[in-house]
Amino acid sequence: MGILSWIVVGLLAGWLAGLVVKGGGYGCIGDIIVGVIGGLLGGWIASYFFHMGDPMSGINLPSILIAFVGAVIFVVILRLLSGKRA
């Protein structure tokens, strides 16, 4: 997956995770970073635990959902570590 598609999927996933997890987002750049890290985390979880061959395969719904789940997990971990409460 190219860098532009990682940024687009990361932006969508980070923005959605910011909406779902209470407490607001991290701004445009922060949401992209959270989404890209969430995509990496979600891709690792999907391949390791669910044995998916190529979970992040471009700008499509499965990739966005996997990145979204990873971003939500990442945001929850960040909020637990930082002590911010909703």
C-alpha distances in whole Angstrom, upper triangle without the diagonal:
4,7,8,6,7,10,11,10,12,15,15,15,18,20,21,21,24,25,26,27,30,31,28,25,24,24,21,20,21,19,16,16,17,15,12,14,15,11,12,15,15,12,15,17,16,15,19,21,20,19,16,14,10,11,7,6,5,9,11,14,13,10,13,15,14,13,16,18,17,18,21,22,21,23,26,26,26,29,31,30,31,34,33,35,34
4,5,5,6,9,10,11,12,14,16,16,18,20,21,22,24,26,27,28,31,31,28,25,24,23,20,18,20,18,15,16,18,15,12,15,16,13,13,17,17,15,17,20,19,19,22,24,23,22,19,17,14,14,11,9,8,10,13,16,16,13,14,18,17,15,18,20,19,19,23,23,22,24,27,27,26,29,31,31,32,35,34,35,35
4,5,5,6,9,10,10,12,14,15,16,18,20,20,22,24,25,26,29,29,26,22,21,20,17,15,17,16,12,12,15,13,10,13,15,12,13,16,17,15,18,21,20,20,23,25,25,24,21,20,16,16,12,12,10,11,15,17,18,14,15,18,17,14,17,20,18,17,21,22,20,22,25,25,24,27,29,29,29,32,31,33,33
4,5,5,6,9,10,10,12,14,15,16,18,20,21,23,24,25,28,28,25,21,20,19,15,14,16,15,11,13,15,13,11,15,16,13,15,18,18,17,20,22,22,22,25,27,26,26,23,21,18,17,13,13,10,10,13,16,17,14,14,17,17,15,17,20,19,18,21,23,21,22,26,26,25,28,30,30,30,33,31,33,32
4,5,5,6,8,10,11,12,14,15,16,18,20,21,22,24,26,27,24,21,20,19,16,15,17,15,11,13,15,12,10,14,14,11,13,16,16,14,17,20,19,19,22,24,23,23,19,18,15,14,10,9,6,6,10,13,13,10,10,14,14,12,14,17,16,16,19,21,20,21,24,25,24,27,29,29,29,32,31,32,31
4,6,5,6,8,10,10,11,14,15,16,18,20,21,21,24,25,22,19,18,17,15,13,14,12,9,10,12,9,6,10,11,8,10,13,13,12,15,17,17,17,20,22,21,21,18,18,14,13,9,10,8,8,11,13,13,10,10,13,12,10,12,15,13,13,17,18,16,18,21,21,21,23,26,26,26,29,28,29,28
4,6,5,6,9,10,10,12,14,15,16,18,20,20,23,23,20,16,15,14,11,10,12,10,6,8,10,8,7,11,12,10,12,15,15,15,18,20,19,21,23,25,24,24,22,21,18,16,12,13,11,10,13,15,16,12,11,15,14,11,13,16,15,13,17,18,17,17,21,21,20,23,25,25,25,28,26,28,27
4,5,5,6,9,10,11,12,14,15,17,18,20,22,23,20,16,16,15,12,12,13,11,8,11,12,9,9,13,13,11,14,16,16,16,19,20,20,21,24,25,24,25,22,21,18,16,12,13,10,7,10,12,14,11,9,13,14,11,12,16,15,14,17,19,18,18,22,23,22,24,26,27,27,29,27,28,27
4,5,5,6,8,10,11,12,14,15,16,18,21,22,19,16,16,16,13,13,14,11,8,11,11,7,7,11,10,8,11,13,12,12,16,17,16,18,20,22,21,21,18,19,15,13,9,11,8,6,8,9,10,7,6,9,10,7,9,12,12,11,14,16,15,16,19,20,20,22,24,25,25,28,26,27,26
4,5,5,6,8,10,10,12,14,15,16,19,19,17,13,13,13,10,10,10,7,5,7,7,4,4,8,8,7,10,12,11,12,15,16,16,18,20,21,21,22,20,20,17,14,11,13,11,10,12,13,13,10,8,11,10,7,8,11,10,8,12,14,12,13,16,17,16,19,21,22,22,24,23,24,23
4,6,5,6,8,10,10,12,14,15,18,18,15,11,11,10,8,8,9,6,4,8,8,6,8,11,10,10,13,15,14,16,19,20,20,22,24,25,24,25,23,23,20,17,14,16,13,11,13,14,15,12,10,12,13,10,10,13,13,10,13,16,14,14,17,19,17,19,22,23,22,24,22,23,22
4,6,5,6,9,10,11,12,14,17,17,15,12,13,12,10,12,12,8,8,11,10,7,10,12,11,10,14,15,14,15,19,19,18,21,23,24,23,24,22,23,19,16,14,15,13,10,11,11,13,11,7,10,11,9,8,12,12,10,12,15,15,14,17,19,18,20,23,24,23,25,23,23,22
4,5,5,6,9,10,10,12,15,16,14,11,12,13,12,12,12,8,8,10,8,5,8,10,8,8,11,12,11,13,15,16,15,18,20,20,20,22,19,21,18,14,12,15,13,11,12,11,11,9,6,7,9,6,4,8,8,6,8,11,11,11,14,16,16,17,20,21,21,23,21,21,20
4,5,5,6,9,10,10,13,13,11,8,9,10,9,10,8,4,6,8,5,4,8,9,8,9,12,12,12,15,17,17,18,20,22,22,22,24,22,23,21,17,15,18,16,14,15,14,15,13,10,11,12,8,7,10,9,6,8,11,10,9,12,14,13,14,17,18,18,20,18,19,17
4,5,5,6,9,10,12,12,9,7,9,9,8,10,9,6,8,10,9,8,11,13,11,13,16,16,15,18,20,20,21,23,25,25,25,27,25,26,23,20,18,20,18,15,16,15,16,15,11,12,14,11,9,12,12,9,10,14,13,11,14,16,15,16,19,20,19,21,18,19,17
4,5,5,6,9,11,13,10,9,12,12,12,14,13,9,11,13,11,9,13,14,11,12,16,16,14,17,20,19,19,22,24,23,23,25,23,25,22,19,17,19,18,15,15,13,14,13,10,10,12,10,7,10,11,9,8,12,13,11,13,16,16,16,19,21,20,21,19,19,16
4,5,5,6,9,11,9,8,10,12,12,14,12,8,11,12,9,8,12,12,9,11,14,13,12,16,18,17,18,21,22,21,22,24,22,24,22,19,17,20,19,17,17,15,15,14,11,10,12,9,6,8,9,6,5,9,9,7,9,12,12,12,15,17,17,18,16,16,14
4,6,6,7,8,6,4,7,9,11,12,10,7,11,12,9,10,13,14,12,14,17,16,16,19,21,20,21,24,25,25,25,28,26,28,25,22,20,23,22,19,20,18,19,17,14,14,15,13,10,12,12,9,8,11,11,8,10,13,12,11,15,16,16,16,14,14,12
4,6,7,8,7,7,11,12,13,15,13,11,14,15,13,12,16,17,15,17,20,19,18,21,23,22,23,26,27,26,26,29,27,29,27,23,22,24,23,20,20,18,19,18,15,14,16,14,11,13,14,11,10,13,14,11,12,16,15,14,17,19,18,19,16,15,12
4,6,9,9,9,13,15,16,18,16,13,15,17,13,13,17,17,14,16,19,18,16,20,21,20,20,24,25,24,24,27,25,28,26,22,21,24,23,21,20,17,18,18,14,13,15,14,10,11,13,10,8,11,12,10,11,14,14,13,16,18,18,18,15,14,12
4,7,7,8,11,14,16,17,15,12,16,16,13,13,17,16,13,16,19,17,16,20,21,19,21,24,25,24,24,27,26,29,27,23,22,25,25,23,22,20,20,19,16,15,16,14,11,11,12,10,7,10,10,7,7,11,11,10,12,15,14,14,12,11,8
4,6,9,12,14,17,18,16,14,18,18,15,16,20,19,17,20,22,20,20,24,25,23,25,28,28,27,28,31,30,32,31,27,26,29,28,26,26,23,24,23,20,19,20,18,15,15,16,13,11,13,13,10,10,13,13,10,12,15,14,13,10,9,6
4,7,10,12,15,17,14,13,17,17,14,16,20,19,17,21,23,21,21,25,26,25,27,30,30,29,30,33,32,34,32,29,27,30,29,27,27,25,26,25,22,21,22,19,17,17,18,14,12,14,14,10,10,13,12,9,12,14,12,12,8,7,5
4,7,9,12,14,11,10,14,15,13,14,18,18,16,19,22,21,21,24,26,25,26,29,30,30,30,33,31,33,31,27,26,28,27,25,25,24,24,23,20,20,21,18,15,17,17,14,12,15,14,10,12,15,13,11,15,16,14,14,11,11,9
4,6,8,10,8,7,10,11,10,11,14,15,14,16,19,18,19,22,23,23,24,27,28,28,29,31,29,31,28,25,23,26,24,22,23,21,22,21,17,18,19,16,13,15,15,11,11,14,12,9,12,14,12,11,15,16,14,15,12,13,12
4,7,7,5,5,9,9,8,11,13,13,14,16,18,18,19,22,23,23,25,27,28,29,30,31,30,31,28,25,23,26,24,22,24,23,24,21,18,19,20,16,15,17,16,12,13,15,12,10,13,14,11,11,15,15,13,15,13,15,14
4,6,5,6,9,10,10,12,14,15,16,18,20,20,21,23,25,26,27,29,30,31,32,33,31,32,29,26,24,26,24,22,23,23,24,22,19,20,21,18,16,19,18,14,15,18,16,13,16,18,15,15,19,19,17,19,16,18,17
4,5,5,6,9,10,10,12,14,15,16,18,20,20,22,24,25,26,28,30,30,31,32,30,30,27,25,22,23,21,19,21,21,22,20,17,19,20,16,15,19,18,14,16,19,16,15,18,19,17,18,21,21,20,22,20,21,20
4,5,5,6,9,10,11,12,14,15,17,18,19,21,23,24,25,27,28,30,30,31,29,29,26,24,21,23,20,19,21,22,23,20,17,20,20,16,16,19,17,14,16,18,16,14,18,19,16,18,21,20,19,22,20,22,21
4,5,5,6,8,10,11,12,14,15,16,18,19,21,22,23,25,26,27,28,30,28,29,26,23,20,23,21,20,22,22,22,19,17,19,18,15,14,17,15,11,14,15,12,11,15,15,12,14,17,17,15,18,16,18,18
4,5,5,6,8,10,10,12,14,15,15,17,19,20,21,23,25,26,26,27,26,26,23,21,18,20,19,17,19,18,19,16,14,15,15,12,11,14,13,9,11,14,11,10,14,15,13,14,17,18,17,19,17,18,18
4,5,5,6,9,9,10,12,14,15,16,18,19,20,22,24,25,25,26,24,24,21,19,16,18,16,14,17,17,18,15,13,15,15,11,11,14,13,10,13,15,13,12,16,17,15,17,20,20,19,22,20,22,21
4,5,5,6,8,10,11,12,14,15,17,18,20,21,22,24,25,25,24,24,21,19,16,19,17,17,19,19,19,16,14,16,15,12,12,15,12,9,13,14,11,11,15,15,13,15,18,17,17,20,19,21,21
4,6,5,6,8,10,10,12,14,15,16,18,20,21,21,22,24,22,23,21,18,16,19,18,17,18,18,18,15,13,14,13,10,10,11,9,6,9,10,7,7,11,11,10,12,15,15,15,17,16,18,18
4,5,5,6,9,10,10,12,14,15,16,18,19,20,20,22,20,21,18,15,13,15,14,13,15,14,14,11,9,11,10,6,7,10,8,5,9,11,9,9,13,14,13,15,18,18,18,21,19,21,20
4,5,5,6,9,10,10,12,14,15,16,18,20,20,21,19,19,16,14,11,14,13,13,15,15,15,11,10,12,11,7,10,12,9,8,12,12,10,12,15,15,14,17,19,19,20,23,22,23,23
4,5,5,6,8,10,11,12,14,15,16,18,19,20,18,19,17,14,12,16,16,16,17,18,16,13,13,14,11,8,10,11,8,7,10,10,8,10,13,12,12,15,17,16,17,20,20,22,22
4,5,5,6,8,10,10,12,14,15,16,17,18,17,18,16,13,11,15,15,15,16,15,14,11,10,10,8,5,7,7,4,4,7,7,6,8,11,11,11,14,16,16,17,20,19,20,20
4,5,5,6,8,10,10,12,14,15,15,16,14,15,12,9,8,11,11,12,13,13,11,8,8,9,7,4,7,8,6,7,10,10,10,12,15,15,15,18,19,20,21,23,23,24,24
4,6,5,6,9,10,11,12,14,15,15,14,14,12,10,9,12,13,14,16,16,14,11,12,12,9,7,10,11,7,9,12,11,10,13,16,15,15,19,20,19,21,24,24,25,25
4,5,5,6,9,10,10,12,13,14,14,15,13,11,11,15,16,17,17,17,14,12,12,12,9,8,10,9,5,8,10,8,8,11,13,12,13,16,17,17,19,21,22,23,23
4,5,5,6,9,10,10,11,12,11,13,12,8,9,13,14,15,15,14,11,9,10,9,5,5,8,6,4,7,9,8,9,12,14,14,15,18,18,19,21,23,23,24,23
4,5,5,6,8,10,10,10,9,10,8,6,6,10,12,14,14,13,10,8,10,10,6,7,10,10,8,11,13,12,13,16,17,17,18,21,22,22,24,27,26,27,27
4,5,5,6,8,10,10,9,11,10,8,10,13,15,17,17,17,14,12,14,13,10,10,13,11,9,12,14,12,13,16,17,16,18,21,21,21,24,26,26,27,28
4,6,5,6,7,9,9,12,12,9,11,15,17,19,18,17,14,13,14,12,9,10,12,10,8,12,13,11,12,15,16,15,18,20,20,21,23,25,25,26,26
4,6,6,5,6,6,9,9,6,9,12,15,17,15,14,11,10,13,11,7,10,12,10,9,13,14,13,15,18,18,18,21,23,23,24,26,28,28,28,28
4,6,6,5,5,6,7,7,10,12,16,18,17,17,13,12,15,14,10,13,15,14,12,16,18,16,17,20,21,20,23,25,25,26,28,30,31,31,31
4,6,6,8,10,11,10,13,16,19,21,21,20,16,16,18,16,13,15,17,15,13,17,18,16,17,20,21,19,22,25,24,25,27,29,30,31,31
4,6,8,11,13,12,15,18,21,22,21,20,16,16,18,16,13,15,17,14,13,17,17,15,17,20,20,19,22,24,24,24,27,29,29,30,30
4,6,9,11,10,13,16,19,20,19,17,14,14,17,14,12,15,16,14,14,18,18,16,19,22,21,21,24,26,26,27,30,31,31,31,31
4,6,9,9,13,15,18,20,19,18,15,15,18,16,13,16,18,16,16,20,21,19,21,24,24,24,26,29,28,29,32,34,34,34,34
4,6,6,10,11,15,17,15,15,11,12,15,14,11,14,16,15,15,18,20,19,20,23,24,24,26,29,29,30,32,34,34,34,34
4,6,9,10,14,16,16,16,13,12,16,16,13,15,18,18,17,20,22,21,22,25,26,26,28,31,31,32,34,36,36,37,36
4,6,6,10,13,13,14,11,9,13,14,11,13,16,16,15,18,20,20,21,24,25,25,26,29,30,30,32,35,34,35,35
4,6,9,11,11,11,7,6,10,10,7,9,12,12,12,15,17,17,18,20,22,22,24,26,27,28,30,32,31,32,31
4,6,8,9,10,8,5,8,10,8,8,11,12,12,14,16,17,17,19,21,22,23,25,27,27,29,31,30,31,30
4,7,8,10,8,6,10,12,11,11,14,16,15,17,20,20,20,23,25,25,26,29,30,31,32,34,34,34,33
4,6,9,9,7,9,12,11,11,14,16,16,17,20,21,21,23,25,26,26,29,30,31,32,34,33,34,33
4,7,9,7,7,11,11,11,13,15,16,16,19,20,20,22,24,25,26,28,30,31,31,33,32,32,31
4,6,6,6,9,10,11,12,14,16,16,18,20,21,22,24,26,26,28,30,31,32,34,32,32,31
4,5,5,6,9,10,10,12,14,15,16,18,20,20,22,24,25,26,28,30,31,32,30,30,28
4,5,5,6,9,10,11,12,14,15,17,18,20,21,23,24,26,27,29,30,31,30,30,29
4,5,5,6,8,10,11,12,14,15,16,18,20,21,22,24,26,27,28,30,29,29,28
4,6,5,6,9,10,10,12,14,15,16,18,20,20,22,24,25,26,28,26,26,25
4,5,5,6,9,10,10,12,14,15,16,18,20,21,23,24,25,27,25,25,23
4,5,5,6,9,10,11,12,14,16,17,18,20,21,23,24,26,25,25,24
4,6,5,6,9,10,10,12,14,15,16,18,20,21,22,24,23,23,22
4,5,5,6,9,10,10,12,14,15,16,18,20,21,22,21,21,19
4,5,5,6,9,10,11,12,14,15,17,18,20,21,20,20,19
4,5,5,6,9,10,11,12,14,15,16,18,20,19,20,20
4,5,5,6,8,10,10,12,14,15,16,18,17,18,17
4,5,5,6,9,10,11,12,14,15,16,15,15,14
4,6,5,6,9,10,11,12,14,15,15,15,15
4,5,5,6,9,10,11,12,14,14,15,16
4,5,5,6,8,10,10,12,11,12,12
4,5,5,6,9,10,10,10,10,11
4,5,5,6,9,10,11,12,13
4,5,5,6,8,9,11,13
4,5,5,6,5,7,9
4,6,5,7,8,11
4,6,8,11,13
4,6,9,12
4,6,10
4,7
4
